[in-house]
Amino acid sequence: MQSTEKWSEELEIIASIVHKAPLEKTTKWGSDVFTFNGKNVISYGGFKNFFSLWFYNGVFLEDKYNVLVAASEGRTKSLRQWRFTSREEIDEKKILEYIREAIEIEKKGLKIKPEKFTAVPLPELLSDTLKKDNALQSGFDKLTPGRQKEYILYLNEAKQEATKRNRLEKIIPLILQGTGLNDKYK
């Protein structure tokens, strides 16, 4: 959940720095995203314990000041964040260096190749539920393999049985509608 009020002054400083770069401002996913030749380069925002500048292809940045982190270690492939906890940490010169390098990365067209799709076995809870409900089975079968995998992973990530059941109840209407778990964010 973004918290822009807590960091409003700091985000204004970040915004003034970002606006010095040759990027176009657009709005995606409800946030300002700065692009170069239509490619996402950077964005920024405030969170509960920090404010951040993130680089969509940050994995390719040299990171000579060792400031970048993966938002979700092991899951985040390309995006890297530069997290700040105070106004004093903002260094315009360094930020602009990173932004210029990020633009060069876009010019070169560097991208992480998507991982080859691997099927994931159905969890028993979902399998049993699909067997009992023909409409649900039909809806699930009509989903793309990627959407099916989103649902399976979502259920598999839950540790407790109660959480798995709650998640199953949440996804049933989405499956019946033919939508993916994360479609609302796309």
C-alpha positions in Angstrom: 0.0 0.0 0.0 1.5 3.3 -1.0 1.8 6.0 1.6 2.5 9.3 -0.2 1.3 11.6 2.7 4.0 10.5 5.1 6.7 11.1 2.6 5.2 14.0 0.6 8.1 16.4 0.9 10.7 13.7 0.1 8.7 12.6 -2.9 8.5 16.2 -4.2 12.3 16.3 -4.1 12.5 12.9 -5.9 9.9 14.2 -8.5 12.0 17.4 -9.1 15.1 15.2 -9.8 13.2 12.8 -12.1 11.8 15.7 -14.1 15.3 16.8 -15.0 15.7 13.5 -17.0 14.6 13.2 -20.6 11.6 11.0 -19.7 7.9 11.1 -20.5 5.5 11.0 -17.6 2.5 8.7 -17.9 0.2 7.0 -15.5 0.1 3.2 -15.2 -1.3 1.1 -12.4 -2.5 4.3 -10.7 1.1 5.7 -10.4 3.3 8.0 -12.3 5.6 6.0 -14.5 8.4 7.6 -16.5 9.2 6.2 -19.9 11.7 6.5 -22.7 10.5 5.7 -26.2 7.4 4.1 -24.6 9.4 1.8 -22.4 9.0 1.9 -18.6 12.2 3.3 -17.0 11.4 4.5 -13.5 8.7 5.3 -11.0 8.6 6.3 -7.3 6.4 6.2 -4.3 6.0 6.2 -0.6 5.4 3.2 1.6 5.0 2.6 5.4 8.7 2.5 6.3 10.4 4.0 3.3 10.0 5.9 0.1 11.5 4.5 -3.1 12.6 5.1 -6.6 12.4 2.0 -8.7 14.0 1.0 -12.0 12.0 -1.4 -14.1 15.1 -2.9 -15.7 17.3 -2.2 -12.6 18.8 -5.7 -12.7 21.0 -4.4 -15.5 22.3 -1.3 -13.6 25.9 -1.4 -12.5 24.7 -0.2 -9.0 28.2 1.2 -8.2 26.9 2.7 -5.0 25.3 -0.6 -3.9 21.9 0.9 -3.2 19.5 -1.3 -5.2 17.4 -4.1 -3.8 15.0 -6.6 -5.3 11.5 -5.8 -3.9 10.7 -9.5 -3.4 13.9 -11.5 -3.3 13.6 -14.6 -5.4 10.5 -13.4 -7.2 11.4 -10.0 -8.6 13.3 -10.6 -11.8 14.1 -7.3 -13.4 12.8 -4.4 -11.1 15.1 -2.9 -8.5 14.3 -0.4 -5.8 16.4 2.3 -4.3 14.9 2.8 -0.8 15.2 5.9 1.3 14.2 6.5 4.9 15.1 10.2 5.2 15.4 13.3 3.2 19.2 13.4 3.9 19.7 10.2 1.9 18.5 11.8 -1.4 21.6 12.5 -3.6 20.5 14.2 -6.8 23.8 13.6 -8.6 23.8 9.8 -7.9 20.1 9.5 -8.7 20.6 11.2 -12.1 23.6 8.9 -12.8 21.3 5.9 -12.2 18.5 7.4 -14.3 20.9 8.1 -17.2 22.2 4.5 -17.0 18.6 3.2 -17.0 17.9 5.2 -20.2 21.0 3.7 -21.8 19.7 0.2 -20.9 16.4 1.0 -22.7 18.3 2.3 -25.7 20.2 -1.0 -25.9 16.9 -3.0 -25.5 18.2 -5.1 -22.6 15.5 -7.4 -21.2 15.3 -10.5 -19.1 14.0 -13.3 -21.2 10.8 -14.8 -19.7 11.3 -18.1 -18.1 10.1 -21.1 -20.0 6.6 -22.0 -18.9 6.5 -25.0 -16.6 3.2 -26.6 -15.6 2.5 -26.9 -11.9 0.4 -29.8 -10.5 -3.0 -28.9 -9.2 -3.2 -28.8 -5.4 -5.5 -31.5 -4.0 -8.0 -28.9 -2.6 -8.4 -27.3 -6.0 -8.5 -30.7 -7.8 -11.2 -32.0 -5.5 -13.3 -28.8 -5.9 -13.0 -28.9 -9.7 -14.2 -32.5 -9.8 -17.3 -31.6 -7.8 -18.3 -28.6 -9.9 -18.6 -28.9 -13.7 -19.0 -25.2 -14.3 -15.9 -24.5 -12.3 -13.9 -27.2 -14.1 -15.0 -25.8 -17.4 -14.1 -22.2 -16.4 -10.7 -23.4 -15.2 -10.1 -25.3 -18.4 -10.9 -22.2 -20.4 -8.2 -20.1 -18.6 -4.8 -19.7 -20.2 -2.1 -21.8 -18.8 -0.5 -18.7 -17.2 -3.8 -17.8 -15.4 -4.2 -21.4 -14.2 -0.7 -21.3 -12.9 -1.4 -18.0 -11.0 -4.3 -19.7 -9.2 -2.3 -22.8 -8.4 0.7 -20.9 -7.0 -1.7 -18.6 -5.0 -3.2 -21.7 -3.3 0.2 -23.4 -2.8 1.8 -20.3 -1.2 -0.7 -20.6 1.7 0.8 -22.5 4.7 -2.4 -23.1 6.7 -5.3 -25.1 5.6 -7.8 -22.4 6.6 -5.9 -19.9 4.5 -6.0 -22.3 1.5 -9.7 -22.7 1.9 -10.2 -18.9 2.2 -8.2 -18.4 -0.9 -10.1 -21.0 -2.8 -13.4 -19.3 -1.9 -11.9 -16.0 -3.1 -10.8 -17.4 -6.5 -13.9 -19.4 -7.4 -15.9 -16.3 -8.7 -12.8 -15.1 -10.6 -12.4 -18.5 -12.3 -16.1 -18.6 -13.2 -15.8 -15.1 -14.7 -12.8 -16.3 -16.8 -10.4 -13.7 -15.3 -7.0 -14.2 -13.9 -6.0 -13.6 -10.3 -4.0 -10.5 -11.2 -5.9 -9.2 -14.2 -7.2 -6.2 -12.3 -3.6 -4.9 -12.1 -2.9 -5.3 -15.8 
